[in-house]
Amino acid sequence: MDKTIQEKIQSCSGNDGCAPDLNDGKAIVDKVRQVGVGNGYLETPHQVDCSCGETFTMVQFETSCPSCDMTYGVTPCSSHDPSSIKAAGIKY
Ligand SMILES: [Zn+2]
């Protein structure tokens, strides 16, 4: 992974301010983009059961469903918890 992104993830992990409304997928994806870690890789990839019926592995903080293009996001400070992964919207 890019070193700069890794540092950003680490600095965000220790920052409570990185938690927006954790039920709002758009707020999460906005936050991930704002801190510039969307292309960063999760320490633990998670299986996502998309509402379209597809199951895929989320490997980055921002990942789209390969079937319906639903964008999912998770913040670095909550990335260990699959229930913190939220949908932001299709092609968001
Ligand atoms: Zn889908």
PDB file of the backbone (N, CA, C, O) and the ligand in Angstrom, with CONECT records:
HET     ZN  A 101       1
ATOM      1  N   MET A   1       0.848  -1.200   0.000  1.00  0.00           N
ATOM      2  CA  MET A   1       0.000   0.000   0.000  1.00  0.00           C
ATOM      3  C   MET A   1       0.878   1.242   0.000  1.00  0.00           C
ATOM      4  O   MET A   1       1.983   1.250   0.542  1.00  0.00           O
ATOM      5  N   ASP A   2       0.361   2.272  -0.613  1.00  0.00           N
ATOM      6  CA  ASP A   2       1.063   3.548  -0.639  1.00  0.00           C
ATOM      7  C   ASP A   2       1.329   4.033   0.786  1.00  0.00           C
ATOM      8  O   ASP A   2       0.434   4.022   1.631  1.00  0.00           O
ATOM      9  N   LYS A   3       2.561   4.457   1.040  1.00  0.00           N
ATOM     10  CA  LYS A   3       2.958   4.833   2.399  1.00  0.00           C
ATOM     11  C   LYS A   3       2.143   6.017   2.922  1.00  0.00           C
ATOM     12  O   LYS A   3       1.754   6.050   4.089  1.00  0.00           O
ATOM     13  N   THR A   4       1.895   6.978   2.048  1.00  0.00           N
ATOM     14  CA  THR A   4       1.135   8.158   2.476  1.00  0.00           C
ATOM     15  C   THR A   4      -0.264   7.754   2.925  1.00  0.00           C
ATOM     16  O   THR A   4      -0.760   8.237   3.943  1.00  0.00           O
ATOM     17  N   ILE A   5      -0.898   6.866   2.162  1.00  0.00           N
ATOM     18  CA  ILE A   5      -2.236   6.425   2.528  1.00  0.00           C
ATOM     19  C   ILE A   5      -2.196   5.683   3.856  1.00  0.00           C
ATOM     20  O   ILE A   5      -3.073   5.859   4.701  1.00  0.00           O
ATOM     21  N   GLN A   6      -1.175   4.855   4.034  1.00  0.00           N
ATOM     22  CA  GLN A   6      -1.048   4.093   5.275  1.00  0.00           C
ATOM     23  C   GLN A   6      -0.921   5.046   6.472  1.00  0.00           C
ATOM     24  O   GLN A   6      -1.534   4.822   7.516  1.00  0.00           O
ATOM     25  N   GLU A   7      -0.127   6.101   6.314  1.00  0.00           N
ATOM     26  CA  GLU A   7       0.021   7.071   7.407  1.00  0.00           C
ATOM     27  C   GLU A   7      -1.299   7.770   7.693  1.00  0.00           C
ATOM     28  O   GLU A   7      -1.651   8.016   8.847  1.00  0.00           O
ATOM     29  N   LYS A   8      -2.025   8.088   6.623  1.00  0.00           N
ATOM     30  CA  LYS A   8      -3.318   8.752   6.803  1.00  0.00           C
ATOM     31  C   LYS A   8      -4.283   7.851   7.556  1.00  0.00           C
ATOM     32  O   LYS A   8      -5.022   8.306   8.428  1.00  0.00           O
ATOM     33  N   ILE A   9      -4.267   6.549   7.205  1.00  0.00           N
ATOM     34  CA  ILE A   9      -5.153   5.605   7.880  1.00  0.00           C
ATOM     35  C   ILE A   9      -4.802   5.541   9.360  1.00  0.00           C
ATOM     36  O   ILE A   9      -5.684   5.548  10.218  1.00  0.00           O
ATOM     37  N   GLN A  10      -3.508   5.480   9.652  1.00  0.00           N
ATOM     38  CA  GLN A  10      -3.091   5.389  11.046  1.00  0.00           C
ATOM     39  C   GLN A  10      -3.455   6.650  11.819  1.00  0.00           C
ATOM     40  O   GLN A  10      -3.909   6.576  12.960  1.00  0.00           O
ATOM     41  N   SER A  11      -3.255   7.802  11.197  1.00  0.00           N
ATOM     42  CA  SER A  11      -3.565   9.038  11.910  1.00  0.00           C
ATOM     43  C   SER A  11      -5.065   9.167  12.108  1.00  0.00           C
ATOM     44  O   SER A  11      -5.518   9.725  13.108  1.00  0.00           O
ATOM     45  N   CYS A  12      -5.838   8.651  11.158  1.00  0.00           N
ATOM     46  CA  CYS A  12      -7.295   8.702  11.288  1.00  0.00           C
ATOM     47  C   CYS A  12      -7.775   7.715  12.339  1.00  0.00           C
ATOM     48  O   CYS A  12      -8.740   7.988  13.053  1.00  0.00           O
ATOM     49  N   SER A  13      -7.109   6.569  12.440  1.00  0.00           N
ATOM     50  CA  SER A  13      -7.527   5.538  13.391  1.00  0.00           C
ATOM     51  C   SER A  13      -7.499   6.044  14.823  1.00  0.00           C
ATOM     52  O   SER A  13      -8.338   5.661  15.638  1.00  0.00           O
ATOM     53  N   GLY A  14      -6.545   6.897  15.129  1.00  0.00           N
ATOM     54  CA  GLY A  14      -6.430   7.375  16.491  1.00  0.00           C
ATOM     55  C   GLY A  14      -7.234   8.633  16.733  1.00  0.00           C
ATOM     56  O   GLY A  14      -7.107   9.275  17.775  1.00  0.00           O
ATOM     57  N   ASN A  15      -8.059   8.979  15.769  1.00  0.00           N
ATOM     58  CA  ASN A  15      -8.787  10.243  15.854  1.00  0.00           C
ATOM     59  C   ASN A  15     -10.285   9.985  15.930  1.00  0.00           C
ATOM     60  O   ASN A  15     -10.890   9.531  14.960  1.00  0.00           O
ATOM     61  N   ASP A  16     -10.873  10.269  17.067  1.00  0.00           N
ATOM     62  CA  ASP A  16     -12.312  10.069  17.224  1.00  0.00           C
ATOM     63  C   ASP A  16     -13.102  10.878  16.204  1.00  0.00           C
ATOM     64  O   ASP A  16     -14.232  10.539  15.854  1.00  0.00           O
ATOM     65  N   GLY A  17     -12.488  11.943  15.742  1.00  0.00           N
ATOM     66  CA  GLY A  17     -13.160  12.810  14.780  1.00  0.00           C
ATOM     67  C   GLY A  17     -13.426  12.133  13.459  1.00  0.00           C
ATOM     68  O   GLY A  17     -14.131  12.676  12.608  1.00  0.00           O
ATOM     69  N   CYS A  18     -12.861  10.933  13.278  1.00  0.00           N
ATOM     70  CA  CYS A  18     -13.052  10.263  11.993  1.00  0.00           C
ATOM     71  C   CYS A  18     -14.402   9.584  11.935  1.00  0.00           C
ATOM     72  O   CYS A  18     -14.775   9.064  10.883  1.00  0.00           O
ATOM     73  N   ALA A  19     -15.152   9.568  13.031  1.00  0.00           N
ATOM     74  CA  ALA A  19     -16.439   8.899  13.037  1.00  0.00           C
ATOM     75  C   ALA A  19     -17.570   9.889  12.782  1.00  0.00           C
ATOM     76  O   ALA A  19     -17.948  10.649  13.673  1.00  0.00           O
ATOM     77  N   PRO A  20     -18.104   9.878  11.574  1.00  0.00           N
ATOM     78  CA  PRO A  20     -19.287  10.702  11.313  1.00  0.00           C
ATOM     79  C   PRO A  20     -20.493   9.902  11.778  1.00  0.00           C
ATOM     80  O   PRO A  20     -20.339   8.985  12.584  1.00  0.00           O
ATOM     81  N   ASP A  21     -21.659  10.213  11.307  1.00  0.00           N
ATOM     82  CA  ASP A  21     -22.831   9.397  11.610  1.00  0.00           C
ATOM     83  C   ASP A  21     -22.595   8.022  10.991  1.00  0.00           C
ATOM     84  O   ASP A  21     -22.616   7.874   9.769  1.00  0.00           O
ATOM     85  N   LEU A  22     -22.373   7.022  11.834  1.00  0.00           N
ATOM     86  CA  LEU A  22     -21.978   5.717  11.325  1.00  0.00           C
ATOM     87  C   LEU A  22     -23.123   4.925  10.708  1.00  0.00           C
ATOM     88  O   LEU A  22     -22.926   3.796  10.258  1.00  0.00           O
ATOM     89  N   ASN A  23     -24.303   5.502  10.686  1.00  0.00           N
ATOM     90  CA  ASN A  23     -25.396   4.833   9.981  1.00  0.00           C
ATOM     91  C   ASN A  23     -25.636   5.451   8.612  1.00  0.00           C
ATOM     92  O   ASN A  23     -26.485   4.995   7.846  1.00  0.00           O
ATOM     93  N   ASP A  24     -24.876   6.491   8.322  1.00  0.00           N
ATOM     94  CA  ASP A  24     -25.071   7.213   7.072  1.00  0.00           C
ATOM     95  C   ASP A  24     -23.939   6.882   6.102  1.00  0.00           C
ATOM     96  O   ASP A  24     -22.828   7.396   6.229  1.00  0.00           O
ATOM     97  N   GLY A  25     -24.236   6.014   5.131  1.00  0.00           N
ATOM     98  CA  GLY A  25     -23.221   5.572   4.188  1.00  0.00           C
ATOM     99  C   GLY A  25     -22.577   6.705   3.422  1.00  0.00           C
ATOM    100  O   GLY A  25     -21.368   6.689   3.190  1.00  0.00           O
ATOM    101  N   LYS A  26     -23.366   7.690   3.027  1.00  0.00           N
ATOM    102  CA  LYS A  26     -22.816   8.813   2.268  1.00  0.00           C
ATOM    103  C   LYS A  26     -21.825   9.607   3.121  1.00  0.00           C
ATOM    104  O   LYS A  26     -20.780  10.034   2.629  1.00  0.00           O
ATOM    105  N   ALA A  27     -22.158   9.804   4.407  1.00  0.00           N
ATOM    106  CA  ALA A  27     -21.255  10.534   5.304  1.00  0.00           C
ATOM    107  C   ALA A  27     -19.945   9.779   5.479  1.00  0.00           C
ATOM    108  O   ALA A  27     -18.875  10.382   5.566  1.00  0.00           O
ATOM    109  N   ILE A  28     -20.043   8.449   5.530  1.00  0.00           N
ATOM    110  CA  ILE A  28     -18.841   7.631   5.696  1.00  0.00           C
ATOM    111  C   ILE A  28     -17.957   7.724   4.454  1.00  0.00           C
ATOM    112  O   ILE A  28     -16.749   7.935   4.558  1.00  0.00           O
ATOM    113  N   VAL A  29     -18.569   7.564   3.277  1.00  0.00           N
ATOM    114  CA  VAL A  29     -17.783   7.626   2.043  1.00  0.00           C
ATOM    115  C   VAL A  29     -17.188   9.036   1.864  1.00  0.00           C
ATOM    116  O   VAL A  29     -16.049   9.188   1.423  1.00  0.00           O
ATOM    117  N   ASP A  30     -17.980  10.058   2.213  1.00  0.00           N
ATOM    118  CA  ASP A  30     -17.456  11.430   2.140  1.00  0.00           C
ATOM    119  C   ASP A  30     -16.223  11.574   3.018  1.00  0.00           C
ATOM    120  O   ASP A  30     -15.227  12.180   2.623  1.00  0.00           O
ATOM    121  N   LYS A  31     -16.309  10.999   4.228  1.00  0.00           N
ATOM    122  CA  LYS A  31     -15.205  11.098   5.190  1.00  0.00           C
ATOM    123  C   LYS A  31     -13.970  10.366   4.670  1.00  0.00           C
ATOM    124  O   LYS A  31     -12.849  10.869   4.756  1.00  0.00           O
ATOM    125  N   VAL A  32     -14.198   9.166   4.128  1.00  0.00           N
ATOM    126  CA  VAL A  32     -13.098   8.371   3.592  1.00  0.00           C
ATOM    127  C   VAL A  32     -12.392   9.140   2.463  1.00  0.00           C
ATOM    128  O   VAL A  32     -11.165   9.132   2.363  1.00  0.00           O
ATOM    129  N   ARG A  33     -13.192   9.802   1.617  1.00  0.00           N
ATOM    130  CA  ARG A  33     -12.615  10.573   0.514  1.00  0.00           C
ATOM    131  C   ARG A  33     -11.913  11.816   1.040  1.00  0.00           C
ATOM    132  O   ARG A  33     -10.863  12.214   0.534  1.00  0.00           O
ATOM    133  N   GLN A  34     -12.509  12.425   2.066  1.00  0.00           N
ATOM    134  CA  GLN A  34     -11.958  13.656   2.628  1.00  0.00           C
ATOM    135  C   GLN A  34     -10.559  13.419   3.204  1.00  0.00           C
ATOM    136  O   GLN A  34      -9.653  14.232   3.019  1.00  0.00           O
ATOM    137  N   VAL A  35     -10.400  12.289   3.906  1.00  0.00           N
ATOM    138  CA  VAL A  35      -9.088  12.002   4.483  1.00  0.00           C
ATOM    139  C   VAL A  35      -8.184  11.281   3.490  1.00  0.00           C
ATOM    140  O   VAL A  35      -7.019  11.019   3.787  1.00  0.00           O
ATOM    141  N   GLY A  36      -8.714  10.960   2.314  1.00  0.00           N
ATOM    142  CA  GLY A  36      -7.886  10.432   1.233  1.00  0.00           C
ATOM    143  C   GLY A  36      -7.448   8.992   1.382  1.00  0.00           C
ATOM    144  O   GLY A  36      -6.361   8.626   0.936  1.00  0.00           O
ATOM    145  N   VAL A  37      -8.283   8.162   2.006  1.00  0.00           N
ATOM    146  CA  VAL A  37      -7.905   6.761   2.198  1.00  0.00           C
ATOM    147  C   VAL A  37      -8.789   5.794   1.410  1.00  0.00           C
ATOM    148  O   VAL A  37      -8.733   4.585   1.632  1.00  0.00           O
ATOM    149  N   GLY A  38      -9.600   6.315   0.495  1.00  0.00           N
ATOM    150  CA  GLY A  38     -10.515   5.465  -0.258  1.00  0.00           C
ATOM    151  C   GLY A  38      -9.825   4.310  -0.959  1.00  0.00           C
ATOM    152  O   GLY A  38     -10.402   3.231  -1.095  1.00  0.00           O
ATOM    153  N   ASN A  39      -8.587   4.527  -1.408  1.00  0.00           N
ATOM    154  CA  ASN A  39      -7.853   3.466  -2.096  1.00  0.00           C
ATOM    155  C   ASN A  39      -6.989   2.643  -1.155  1.00  0.00           C
ATOM    156  O   ASN A  39      -6.262   1.749  -1.587  1.00  0.00           O
ATOM    157  N   GLY A  40      -7.074   2.951   0.134  1.00  0.00           N
ATOM    158  CA  GLY A  40      -6.291   2.194   1.107  1.00  0.00           C
ATOM    159  C   GLY A  40      -6.911   0.829   1.343  1.00  0.00           C
ATOM    160  O   GLY A  40      -8.119   0.651   1.184  1.00  0.00           O
ATOM    161  N   TYR A  41      -6.086  -0.129   1.721  1.00  0.00           N
ATOM    162  CA  TYR A  41      -6.585  -1.488   1.911  1.00  0.00           C
ATOM    163  C   TYR A  41      -6.924  -1.769   3.364  1.00  0.00           C
ATOM    164  O   TYR A  41      -6.195  -1.372   4.273  1.00  0.00           O
ATOM    165  N   LEU A  42      -8.034  -2.457   3.573  1.00  0.00           N
ATOM    166  CA  LEU A  42      -8.462  -2.841   4.910  1.00  0.00           C
ATOM    167  C   LEU A  42      -7.485  -3.848   5.505  1.00  0.00           C
ATOM    168  O   LEU A  42      -6.959  -4.715   4.807  1.00  0.00           O
ATOM    169  N   GLU A  43      -7.259  -3.715   6.797  1.00  0.00           N
ATOM    170  CA  GLU A  43      -6.429  -4.685   7.490  1.00  0.00           C
ATOM    171  C   GLU A  43      -7.066  -6.070   7.390  1.00  0.00           C
ATOM    172  O   GLU A  43      -6.385  -7.074   7.178  1.00  0.00           O
ATOM    173  N   THR A  44      -8.391  -6.097   7.547  1.00  0.00           N
ATOM    174  CA  THR A  44      -9.153  -7.334   7.425  1.00  0.00           C
ATOM    175  C   THR A  44     -10.235  -7.146   6.376  1.00  0.00           C
ATOM    176  O   THR A  44     -11.184  -6.396   6.611  1.00  0.00           O
ATOM    177  N   PRO A  45     -10.125  -7.807   5.213  1.00  0.00           N
ATOM    178  CA  PRO A  45     -11.196  -7.696   4.220  1.00  0.00           C
ATOM    179  C   PRO A  45     -12.492  -8.292   4.770  1.00  0.00           C
ATOM    180  O   PRO A  45     -12.469  -9.252   5.540  1.00  0.00           O
ATOM    181  N   HIS A  46     -13.615  -7.712   4.366  1.00  0.00           N
ATOM    182  CA  HIS A  46     -14.900  -8.195   4.858  1.00  0.00           C
ATOM    183  C   HIS A  46     -15.786  -8.651   3.711  1.00  0.00           C
ATOM    184  O   HIS A  46     -15.727  -8.112   2.606  1.00  0.00           O
ATOM    185  N   GLN A  47     -16.612  -9.657   3.995  1.00  0.00           N
ATOM    186  CA  GLN A  47     -17.632 -10.082   3.040  1.00  0.00           C
ATOM    187  C   GLN A  47     -18.815  -9.134   3.161  1.00  0.00           C
ATOM    188  O   GLN A  47     -19.278  -8.847   4.265  1.00  0.00           O
ATOM    189  N   VAL A  48     -19.299  -8.653   2.032  1.00  0.00           N
ATOM    190  CA  VAL A  48     -20.459  -7.782   2.039  1.00  0.00           C
ATOM    191  C   VAL A  48     -21.602  -8.478   1.299  1.00  0.00           C
ATOM    192  O   VAL A  48     -21.440  -8.929   0.165  1.00  0.00           O
ATOM    193  N   ASP A  49     -22.755  -8.557   1.958  1.00  0.00           N
ATOM    194  CA  ASP A  49     -23.949  -9.081   1.301  1.00  0.00           C
ATOM    195  C   ASP A  49     -24.719  -7.892   0.762  1.00  0.00           C
ATOM    196  O   ASP A  49     -25.400  -7.192   1.512  1.00  0.00           O
ATOM    197  N   CYS A  50     -24.613  -7.667  -0.519  1.00  0.00           N
ATOM    198  CA  CYS A  50     -25.249  -6.503  -1.125  1.00  0.00           C
ATOM    199  C   CYS A  50     -26.760  -6.713  -1.226  1.00  0.00           C
ATOM    200  O   CYS A  50     -27.249  -7.841  -1.273  1.00  0.00           O
ATOM    201  N   SER A  51     -27.479  -5.597  -1.259  1.00  0.00           N
ATOM    202  CA  SER A  51     -28.935  -5.683  -1.351  1.00  0.00           C
ATOM    203  C   SER A  51     -29.379  -6.277  -2.686  1.00  0.00           C
ATOM    204  O   SER A  51     -30.527  -6.701  -2.817  1.00  0.00           O
ATOM    205  N   CYS A  52     -28.488  -6.315  -3.680  1.00  0.00           N
ATOM    206  CA  CYS A  52     -28.860  -6.885  -4.978  1.00  0.00           C
ATOM    207  C   CYS A  52     -28.724  -8.406  -4.983  1.00  0.00           C
ATOM    208  O   CYS A  52     -29.085  -9.062  -5.960  1.00  0.00           O
ATOM    209  N   GLY A  53     -28.198  -8.969  -3.878  1.00  0.00           N
ATOM    210  CA  GLY A  53     -28.051 -10.409  -3.809  1.00  0.00           C
ATOM    211  C   GLY A  53     -26.623 -10.882  -4.024  1.00  0.00           C
ATOM    212  O   GLY A  53     -26.298 -12.040  -3.761  1.00  0.00           O
ATOM    213  N   GLU A  54     -25.774  -9.984  -4.502  1.00  0.00           N
ATOM    214  CA  GLU A  54     -24.367 -10.311  -4.738  1.00  0.00           C
ATOM    215  C   GLU A  54     -23.613 -10.316  -3.400  1.00  0.00           C
ATOM    216  O   GLU A  54     -23.886  -9.499  -2.521  1.00  0.00           O
ATOM    217  N   THR A  55     -22.676 -11.235  -3.264  1.00  0.00           N
ATOM    218  CA  THR A  55     -21.778 -11.201  -2.105  1.00  0.00           C
ATOM    219  C   THR A  55     -20.373 -10.971  -2.643  1.00  0.00           C
ATOM    220  O   THR A  55     -19.905 -11.702  -3.516  1.00  0.00           O
ATOM    221  N   PHE A  56     -19.703  -9.947  -2.114  1.00  0.00           N
ATOM    222  CA  PHE A  56     -18.345  -9.671  -2.585  1.00  0.00           C
ATOM    223  C   PHE A  56     -17.450  -9.348  -1.402  1.00  0.00           C
ATOM    224  O   PHE A  56     -17.922  -9.106  -0.291  1.00  0.00           O
ATOM    225  N   THR A  57     -16.151  -9.349  -1.663  1.00  0.00           N
ATOM    226  CA  THR A  57     -15.197  -9.061  -0.604  1.00  0.00           C
ATOM    227  C   THR A  57     -14.771  -7.610  -0.678  1.00  0.00           C
ATOM    228  O   THR A  57     -14.279  -7.147  -1.707  1.00  0.00           O
ATOM    229  N   MET A  58     -14.962  -6.898   0.413  1.00  0.00           N
ATOM    230  CA  MET A  58     -14.558  -5.505   0.489  1.00  0.00           C
ATOM    231  C   MET A  58     -13.103  -5.468   0.938  1.00  0.00           C
ATOM    232  O   MET A  58     -12.775  -5.920   2.035  1.00  0.00           O
ATOM    233  N   VAL A  59     -12.233  -4.928   0.086  1.00  0.00           N
ATOM    234  CA  VAL A  59     -10.809  -4.913   0.416  1.00  0.00           C
ATOM    235  C   VAL A  59     -10.282  -3.498   0.632  1.00  0.00           C
ATOM    236  O   VAL A  59      -9.198  -3.310   1.185  1.00  0.00           O
ATOM    237  N   GLN A  60     -11.056  -2.503   0.193  1.00  0.00           N
ATOM    238  CA  GLN A  60     -10.620  -1.119   0.363  1.00  0.00           C
ATOM    239  C   GLN A  60     -11.673  -0.363   1.170  1.00  0.00           C
ATOM    240  O   GLN A  60     -12.807  -0.822   1.313  1.00  0.00           O
ATOM    241  N   PHE A  61     -11.285   0.804   1.698  1.00  0.00           N
ATOM    242  CA  PHE A  61     -12.221   1.560   2.531  1.00  0.00           C
ATOM    243  C   PHE A  61     -13.438   2.010   1.734  1.00  0.00           C
ATOM    244  O   PHE A  61     -14.518   2.238   2.281  1.00  0.00           O
ATOM    245  N   GLU A  62     -13.233   2.132   0.430  1.00  0.00           N
ATOM    246  CA  GLU A  62     -14.354   2.433  -0.450  1.00  0.00           C
ATOM    247  C   GLU A  62     -14.357   1.383  -1.542  1.00  0.00           C
ATOM    248  O   GLU A  62     -13.387   1.255  -2.289  1.00  0.00           O
ATOM    249  N   THR A  63     -15.446   0.628  -1.640  1.00  0.00           N
ATOM    250  CA  THR A  63     -15.524  -0.471  -2.606  1.00  0.00           C
ATOM    251  C   THR A  63     -16.933  -0.504  -3.191  1.00  0.00           C
ATOM    252  O   THR A  63     -17.914  -0.304  -2.475  1.00  0.00           O
ATOM    253  N   SER A  64     -17.026  -0.760  -4.503  1.00  0.00           N
ATOM    254  CA  SER A  64     -18.337  -0.849  -5.139  1.00  0.00           C
ATOM    255  C   SER A  64     -18.696  -2.294  -5.410  1.00  0.00           C
ATOM    256  O   SER A  64     -17.826  -3.118  -5.692  1.00  0.00           O
ATOM    257  N   CYS A  65     -19.975  -2.598  -5.323  1.00  0.00           N
ATOM    258  CA  CYS A  65     -20.463  -3.926  -5.659  1.00  0.00           C
ATOM    259  C   CYS A  65     -20.184  -4.184  -7.134  1.00  0.00           C
ATOM    260  O   CYS A  65     -20.502  -3.340  -7.972  1.00  0.00           O
ATOM    261  N   PRO A  66     -19.592  -5.339  -7.473  1.00  0.00           N
ATOM    262  CA  PRO A  66     -19.275  -5.632  -8.871  1.00  0.00           C
ATOM    263  C   PRO A  66     -20.521  -5.869  -9.713  1.00  0.00           C
ATOM    264  O   PRO A  66     -20.451  -5.832 -10.942  1.00  0.00           O
ATOM    265  N   SER A  67     -21.644  -6.107  -9.080  1.00  0.00           N
ATOM    266  CA  SER A  67     -22.863  -6.418  -9.810  1.00  0.00           C
ATOM    267  C   SER A  67     -23.730  -5.184 -10.048  1.00  0.00           C
ATOM    268  O   SER A  67     -24.180  -4.960 -11.172  1.00  0.00           O
ATOM    269  N   CYS A  68     -23.973  -4.379  -9.010  1.00  0.00           N
ATOM    270  CA  CYS A  68     -24.915  -3.267  -9.165  1.00  0.00           C
ATOM    271  C   CYS A  68     -24.279  -1.892  -8.962  1.00  0.00           C
ATOM    272  O   CYS A  68     -24.973  -0.878  -9.034  1.00  0.00           O
ATOM    273  N   ASP A  69     -22.947  -1.842  -8.705  1.00  0.00           N
ATOM    274  CA  ASP A  69     -22.240  -0.573  -8.529  1.00  0.00           C
ATOM    275  C   ASP A  69     -22.644   0.201  -7.277  1.00  0.00           C
ATOM    276  O   ASP A  69     -22.402   1.405  -7.186  1.00  0.00           O
ATOM    277  N   MET A  70     -23.255  -0.481  -6.320  1.00  0.00           N
ATOM    278  CA  MET A  70     -23.540   0.165  -5.048  1.00  0.00           C
ATOM    279  C   MET A  70     -22.202   0.459  -4.350  1.00  0.00           C
ATOM    280  O   MET A  70     -21.363  -0.431  -4.211  1.00  0.00           O
ATOM    281  N   THR A  71     -22.013   1.691  -3.920  1.00  0.00           N
ATOM    282  CA  THR A  71     -20.766   2.063  -3.255  1.00  0.00           C
ATOM    283  C   THR A  71     -20.878   1.834  -1.744  1.00  0.00           C
ATOM    284  O   THR A  71     -21.821   2.296  -1.101  1.00  0.00           O
ATOM    285  N   TYR A  72     -19.915   1.124  -1.203  1.00  0.00           N
ATOM    286  CA  TYR A  72     -19.857   0.870   0.239  1.00  0.00           C
ATOM    287  C   TYR A  72     -18.632   1.548   0.820  1.00  0.00           C
ATOM    288  O   TYR A  72     -17.585   1.639   0.179  1.00  0.00           O
ATOM    289  N   GLY A  73     -18.785   2.026   2.058  1.00  0.00           N
ATOM    290  CA  GLY A  73     -17.652   2.658   2.718  1.00  0.00           C
ATOM    291  C   GLY A  73     -17.569   2.260   4.174  1.00  0.00           C
ATOM    292  O   GLY A  73     -18.565   1.891   4.797  1.00  0.00           O
ATOM    293  N   VAL A  74     -16.349   2.342   4.711  1.00  0.00           N
ATOM    294  CA  VAL A  74     -16.140   2.126   6.146  1.00  0.00           C
ATOM    295  C   VAL A  74     -14.971   3.021   6.551  1.00  0.00           C
ATOM    296  O   VAL A  74     -14.003   3.166   5.805  1.00  0.00           O
ATOM    297  N   THR A  75     -15.070   3.616   7.731  1.00  0.00           N
ATOM    298  CA  THR A  75     -13.985   4.497   8.173  1.00  0.00           C
ATOM    299  C   THR A  75     -12.876   3.662   8.804  1.00  0.00           C
ATOM    300  O   THR A  75     -13.139   2.586   9.341  1.00  0.00           O
ATOM    301  N   PRO A  76     -11.618   4.156   8.743  1.00  0.00           N
ATOM    302  CA  PRO A  76     -10.490   3.411   9.300  1.00  0.00           C
ATOM    303  C   PRO A  76     -10.695   3.029  10.767  1.00  0.00           C
ATOM    304  O   PRO A  76     -10.297   1.939  11.178  1.00  0.00           O
ATOM    305  N   CYS A  77     -11.308   3.906  11.557  1.00  0.00           N
ATOM    306  CA  CYS A  77     -11.435   3.613  12.989  1.00  0.00           C
ATOM    307  C   CYS A  77     -12.472   2.541  13.270  1.00  0.00           C
ATOM    308  O   CYS A  77     -12.511   2.008  14.379  1.00  0.00           O
ATOM    309  N   SER A  78     -13.318   2.207  12.294  1.00  0.00           N
ATOM    310  CA  SER A  78     -14.320   1.176  12.545  1.00  0.00           C
ATOM    311  C   SER A  78     -14.205   0.040  11.546  1.00  0.00           C
ATOM    312  O   SER A  78     -15.119  -0.775  11.419  1.00  0.00           O
ATOM    313  N   SER A  79     -13.072  -0.019  10.830  1.00  0.00           N
ATOM    314  CA  SER A  79     -12.941  -0.984   9.731  1.00  0.00           C
ATOM    315  C   SER A  79     -12.812  -2.424  10.209  1.00  0.00           C
ATOM    316  O   SER A  79     -12.912  -3.353   9.407  1.00  0.00           O
ATOM    317  N   HIS A  80     -12.588  -2.621  11.527  1.00  0.00           N
ATOM    318  CA  HIS A  80     -12.496  -3.984  12.045  1.00  0.00           C
ATOM    319  C   HIS A  80     -13.890  -4.605  12.188  1.00  0.00           C
ATOM    320  O   HIS A  80     -14.035  -5.815  12.360  1.00  0.00           O
ATOM    321  N   ASP A  81     -14.909  -3.743  12.113  1.00  0.00           N
ATOM    322  CA  ASP A  81     -16.273  -4.181  12.402  1.00  0.00           C
ATOM    323  C   ASP A  81     -17.123  -4.202  11.132  1.00  0.00           C
ATOM    324  O   ASP A  81     -17.486  -3.144  10.618  1.00  0.00           O
ATOM    325  N   PRO A  82     -17.448  -5.406  10.616  1.00  0.00           N
ATOM    326  CA  PRO A  82     -18.208  -5.498   9.363  1.00  0.00           C
ATOM    327  C   PRO A  82     -19.556  -4.785   9.438  1.00  0.00           C
ATOM    328  O   PRO A  82     -20.086  -4.356   8.413  1.00  0.00           O
ATOM    329  N   SER A  83     -20.114  -4.655  10.644  1.00  0.00           N
ATOM    330  CA  SER A  83     -21.425  -3.995  10.745  1.00  0.00           C
ATOM    331  C   SER A  83     -21.305  -2.494  10.545  1.00  0.00           C
ATOM    332  O   SER A  83     -22.315  -1.798  10.438  1.00  0.00           O
ATOM    333  N   SER A  84     -20.073  -1.987  10.493  1.00  0.00           N
ATOM    334  CA  SER A  84     -19.863  -0.560  10.258  1.00  0.00           C
ATOM    335  C   SER A  84     -19.781  -0.213   8.772  1.00  0.00           C
ATOM    336  O   SER A  84     -19.691   0.958   8.402  1.00  0.00           O
ATOM    337  N   ILE A  85     -19.813  -1.252   7.922  1.00  0.00           N
ATOM    338  CA  ILE A  85     -19.786  -1.011   6.483  1.00  0.00           C
ATOM    339  C   ILE A  85     -21.184  -0.581   6.046  1.00  0.00           C
ATOM    340  O   ILE A  85     -22.161  -1.284   6.303  1.00  0.00           O
ATOM    341  N   LYS A  86     -21.278   0.565   5.390  1.00  0.00           N
ATOM    342  CA  LYS A  86     -22.591   1.069   4.998  1.00  0.00           C
ATOM    343  C   LYS A  86     -22.631   1.393   3.504  1.00  0.00           C
ATOM    344  O   LYS A  86     -21.626   1.770   2.902  1.00  0.00           O
ATOM    345  N   ALA A  87     -23.818   1.236   2.932  1.00  0.00           N
ATOM    346  CA  ALA A  87     -24.020   1.569   1.524  1.00  0.00           C
ATOM    347  C   ALA A  87     -24.274   3.056   1.378  1.00  0.00           C
ATOM    348  O   ALA A  87     -25.033   3.643   2.148  1.00  0.00           O
ATOM    349  N   ALA A  88     -23.635   3.668   0.385  1.00  0.00           N
ATOM    350  CA  ALA A  88     -23.816   5.108   0.163  1.00  0.00           C
ATOM    351  C   ALA A  88     -24.791   5.383  -0.967  1.00  0.00           C
ATOM    352  O   ALA A  88     -25.477   6.405  -0.962  1.00  0.00           O
ATOM    353  N   GLY A  89     -24.858   4.481  -1.931  1.00  0.00           N
ATOM    354  CA  GLY A  89     -25.733   4.678  -3.069  1.00  0.00           C
ATOM    355  C   GLY A  89     -25.100   4.111  -4.325  1.00  0.00           C
ATOM    356  O   GLY A  89     -23.883   3.934  -4.379  1.00  0.00           O
ATOM    357  N   ILE A  90     -25.903   3.825  -5.329  1.00  0.00           N
ATOM    358  CA  ILE A  90     -25.375   3.265  -6.568  1.00  0.00           C
ATOM    359  C   ILE A  90     -24.598   4.323  -7.332  1.00  0.00           C
ATOM    360  O   ILE A  90     -25.094   5.425  -7.569  1.00  0.00           O
ATOM    361  N   LYS A  91     -23.382   3.978  -7.711  1.00  0.00           N
ATOM    362  CA  LYS A  91     -22.453   4.878  -8.395  1.00  0.00           C
ATOM    363  C   LYS A  91     -22.229   6.176  -7.626  1.00  0.00           C
ATOM    364  O   LYS A  91     -21.982   7.223  -8.226  1.00  0.00           O
ATOM    365  N   TYR A  92     -22.317   6.107  -6.288  1.00  0.00           N
ATOM    366  CA  TYR A  92     -22.124   7.304  -5.486  1.00  0.00           C
ATOM    367  C   TYR A  92     -20.694   7.813  -5.628  1.00  0.00           C
ATOM    368  O   TYR A  92     -20.336   8.823  -5.022  1.00  0.00           O
TER     369      TYR A  92
HETATM  370 ZN    ZN A 101     -24.951  -5.106  -5.494  1.00  0.00          ZN2+
END
